[in-house]
Amino acid sequence: MNQTFLVYLLYRLAGAIVPHIPPRWGYPLFSFIGDLIYRFHSGARQIVQENLRHVLGQETDRATIEETARQLFHNSLQNYYELFHQRTLSGEEMRASLTVKGLEHIEEALAQGKGLVLATAHFGSPDGLMHAIPLLSFPVTAPAEHLKPEILFRYICSLRENKGITLLPADGPLLGLFRALKRNEIVVVAADRDTTESGIMVDFFGAPARLPDGHVQLAMRTGAKLALAFGRREPDNTYTIEIHPPLELEDTGDFKRDVRANMEKVVAGLERVIRQHPEQWLIFYPLWPSRGV
């Protein structure tokens, strides 16, 4: 059996079982699964530890790196629990789990009539952020990594899409993003991983890394405001959604120069948030050349 199709079958099995597991069991169970993956998946463990060395500093002791990485695996698997379980929750139940800060920044940006681009990261709960905004009556469109096989991508989109959320394959035509902004809606883009390999090299945590610049270009080409936003997991598995004030974008007339300058502003914001909670930065992809752990 094709391995990618087997992954799809595992997702469907989880989709049938997990919604019936209550949170008091689901969160500990998926944390335990995360611990097993951390223990036995040496490849993923090494990638995460190497990424964390850039965030925490190369001088950080091994015990701190290992404990932060272990917490990161726990957080990631808890997100998977929510991915499958959240469809059982009502809008009221989802609202009760969210604290939103900076809502006024959305309202002020949309008052200009050109939409809003929210740059985020694989941090805390991207799904929590994505679902919080439509719950506040703001439609969201977002590009999503185009997983294979296609049937798996469509199934995951069906889990993540909800009323007010539209997902588009990141490697396909993104005219839908421009149309959403033209309708004065919100576009959410992950700014910490270049899945289409079309981004630029920037200094990220003190070393060169290739990051996507589509969110910056989108805002510059449309006149939409660009702001950072994150969904941070709290110890009780509720979320604090933080929308930052829109960035003051450079506009000198030199497009290439302005893209880089504005990327540096986005990257600085990413670094500040990730440094505060590195255990919630859920990247399992090597962003920098490996130096060993």
Secondary structure, DSSP 8 states (H G I E B T S, - for coil): --HHHHHHHHHHHHHHHGGGS-HHHHHHHHHHHHHHHHHH-HHHHHHHHHHHHHHH-TTS-HHHHHHHHHHHHHHHHHHHHHHHHGGGS-HHHHHHTEEEE-HHHHHHHHTTTS-EEEEE-SBB-HHHHHHHHHHTT--EEEEE---SSHHHHHHHHHHH--TTEEEEETTS--HHHHHHHHTT-EEEEE-S--TTS--EEEEETTEEEEE--HHHHHHHHH--EEEEEEEEE-TTS-EEEEE--------SS-HHHHHHHHHHHHHHHHHHHHHH-GGGB---S--S-----
